[in-house]
Each structure stands twice: as structure tokens, then as C-alpha cells.
């Protein structure tokens, strides 16, 4: 029973970290949607620390789950899945808390993956737009807006060059 309570505590800590990670990804998403170009260096540094901390908790959760599995399945000589461990919890309230905490974790991980994918795509598109803009500036350098340039009929009009 002690192992189950420890597992629940670890999962709750993970959910708190995942909530912070999700909040950061949402903030990045809002910044990108607003069209602002900002340096995400500090944000990503904070995000990296949270992900690292979550990874440590993940390792701890796996070890605790394996320990519980061994305790429950002594006589069966097999490793139990998380679902099988939860099914073996006798205390109904604790069983529901563990299951709910796990479902919340799965949902947050899914949301974070989705936001992260969208953010990555928006950054890639923004970089493409910047690249196109910069290449357009390089092409325009050869335009001559002086009187001599206007009389040169070999040059295409600016509107034709943009189309």
C-alpha cells in the first residue's frame, strides 16, 4: 500500500510539471499566433529544466511501478502492467485517484505533443517567410530608381518582378 501511495505522489508531481510545460507551450503558441518574432532562448531553457525534472520523476515512477509489480505478482512470477497494478488496488478511493491521475497525465502529454508540433510548424513557416523576405530584398538591390533607370526599357517593372 505504501508503494501505491508513493506512486500516486510521483504521478501528481509529474502532472504539476506537465501542467507547467503545457502552460509554456501555450504561451509560445500565443506568441507565434500573434506574429511576433521573439527569441525563445530563455523560454526553451526553462522548458528544458522542467523536462529534465520530469524525466527524473519518470524514472522514479518506473522504478516504483516495477517494485509494486514485483510485490503484487510474487506468486505469479510475471511483470504486471500499470492497468493490472491499478486493478489490484483494494482501496476504491485510492484506485480511482490513481486512475484519474494517470488519465490526466495522458491527456496533458497528448496536449503538449500537439502544441509542440504546432509550434514547431509555425516556427518553420515563420523562418520560410523570413527567408523569402530576405531573398526578395537581395533581388531588389539591382533596381535603379534614378532617371537613368526609368529610361532603361530592358528592365522589368517592379510589379512584374514581384509577380
C-alpha positions in Angstrom: 0.0 0.0 0.0 2.9 2.3 0.8 4.3 1.8 -2.8 0.9 2.7 -4.3 0.8 6.0 -2.3 4.3 6.8 -3.3 3.3 6.1 -7.0 0.4 8.5 -6.7 2.6 11.2 -5.2 5.1 10.8 -8.0 2.4 11.0 -10.6 0.9 14.1 -9.0 4.3 15.8 -9.1 4.6 14.8 -12.8 1.2 16.3 -13.5 2.3 19.5 -11.9 5.4 19.7 -14.0 3.4 18.7 -17.1 1.0 21.5 -16.4 3.8 24.0 -16.3 5.3 22.6 -19.5 1.8 22.8 -21.2 1.5 26.4 -20.0 4.9 27.3 -21.5 3.9 25.6 -24.8 0.6 27.5 -24.8 2.5 30.8 -24.2 4.8 30.0 -27.1 1.8 29.2 -29.3 0.1 32.5 -28.4 3.3 34.5 -29.2 3.7 32.7 -32.6 0.0 33.2 -33.4 0.3 36.9 -32.8 3.0 37.0 -35.4 5.7 38.3 -33.0 9.3 37.3 -33.7 11.0 36.7 -30.3 13.9 34.8 -29.0 12.6 31.7 -27.3 16.0 31.0 -25.8 15.0 31.8 -22.2 11.7 30.1 -22.6 13.2 27.0 -24.0 15.9 27.0 -21.3 13.1 26.9 -18.6 11.3 24.3 -20.6 14.4 22.2 -20.8 14.8 22.3 -17.0 11.2 21.2 -16.5 11.5 18.4 -19.0 14.7 17.2 -17.3 13.0 17.3 -13.9 10.0 15.4 -15.3 12.4 12.8 -16.8 13.8 12.2 -13.3 10.3 11.7 -11.9 9.5 9.4 -14.9 12.5 7.2 -13.9 11.4 7.2 -10.3 7.8 6.3 -11.4 9.0 3.4 -13.5 11.1 2.0 -10.6 8.2 2.4 -8.2 5.8 0.7 -10.7 8.2 -2.2 -11.2 8.6 -2.6 -7.4 4.9 -2.6 -6.9 4.5 -5.1 -9.8 7.0 -7.5 -8.2 5.3 -7.2 -4.8 1.9 -8.0 -6.2 3.0 -10.7 -8.7 5.3 -12.6 -6.4 3.5 -15.8 -6.8 2.7 -15.3 -10.5 6.3 -14.7 -11.5 5.4 -12.1 -14.1 5.6 -8.4 -14.5 2.2 -6.6 -14.2 1.2 -3.7 -16.5 0.1 -0.4 -14.9 -3.5 -1.3 -15.6 -3.1 -4.7 -13.8 -1.5 -2.9 -10.8 -4.4 -0.5 -10.6 -6.9 -3.4 -10.8 -5.1 -5.0 -7.8 -5.6 -1.9 -5.5 -8.2 -2.8 -2.9 -9.0 0.6 -1.6 -11.6 2.0 -4.0 -10.9 5.7 -3.5 -7.1 5.2 -4.0 -7.8 3.1 -7.1 -9.9 5.9 -8.6 -7.3 8.6 -7.6 -4.5 6.7 -9.3 -6.6 6.1 -12.4 -7.7 9.7 -12.6 -4.2 11.0 -12.1 -3.0 8.7 -14.9 -5.7 9.8 -17.3 -4.9 13.5 -16.5 -1.2 12.7 -17.3 -2.0 11.0 -20.6 -4.2 13.9 -21.6 -1.6 16.5 -20.7 1.1 14.6 -22.6 -1.1 14.5 -25.6 -1.9 18.2 -25.4 1.8 19.1 -25.0 2.8 17.0 -28.0 0.1 18.6 -30.1 1.1 22.2 -29.0 4.7 21.4 -29.5 4.1 20.1 -33.1 2.0 23.2 -34.0 4.7 25.5 -32.5 7.4 23.7 -34.5 5.4 24.1 -37.7 4.7 27.8 -37.1 8.4 28.4 -36.4 9.3 26.6 -39.6 6.8 28.7 -41.6 8.0 31.9 -40.0 11.6 31.0 -41.0 10.4 30.4 -44.5 8.7 33.7 -44.7 11.8 35.4 -43.4 13.9 33.6 -45.9 11.6 34.6 -48.7 11.6 38.2 -47.5 15.4 38.3 -47.3 15.8 36.8 -50.8 13.3 39.4 -52.1 15.4 42.2 -50.6 18.5 40.8 -52.3 16.7 40.7 -55.7 15.6 44.3 -55.4 19.1 45.6 -54.9 19.7 45.7 -58.6 16.7 48.0 -59.3 17.6 51.5 -60.3 15.0 54.2 -59.3 17.0 57.1 -60.9 16.0 58.8 -64.1 18.5 56.6 -65.9 16.9 53.5 -64.5 13.4 54.6 -65.6 14.5 55.1 -69.2 16.1 51.7 -69.4 13.4 49.6 -71.1 15.3 46.4 -70.7 14.5 46.2 -67.0 11.2 44.8 -66.0 8.8 46.9 -63.9 8.8 46.3 -60.1 5.3 44.9 -60.3 6.3 42.4 -62.9 9.2 41.3 -60.8 7.1 40.6 -57.7 4.6 38.6 -59.7 
